[in-house]
Amino acid sequence: NRSRQAVITNELIEIISGAEAL
């Protein structure tokens, strides 16, 4: 579960970073 949580967190960070880039 923890590894899956880390993957989801990384995806959220990438999405947020992409949104901030805009």
C-alpha positions as CSV (number, residue, x, y, z in Angstrom):
1,N,0.0,0.0,0.0
2,R,2.8,2.4,0.8
3,S,4.6,2.0,-2.5
4,R,1.2,2.6,-4.3
5,Q,0.7,5.7,-2.1
6,A,4.1,7.0,-3.2
7,V,3.3,6.5,-6.9
8,I,0.0,8.4,-6.5
9,T,1.8,11.2,-4.6
10,N,4.4,11.4,-7.3
11,E,1.7,11.7,-10.0
12,L,-0.1,14.4,-8.0
13,I,3.2,16.3,-7.7
14,E,3.8,16.1,-11.4
15,I,0.2,17.3,-12.1
16,I,0.5,20.2,-9.7
17,S,4.0,21.1,-11.1
18,G,2.6,21.0,-14.6
19,A,-0.3,23.2,-13.5
20,E,2.0,25.7,-11.9
21,A,4.1,25.7,-15.1
22,L,1.1,27.0,-16.9
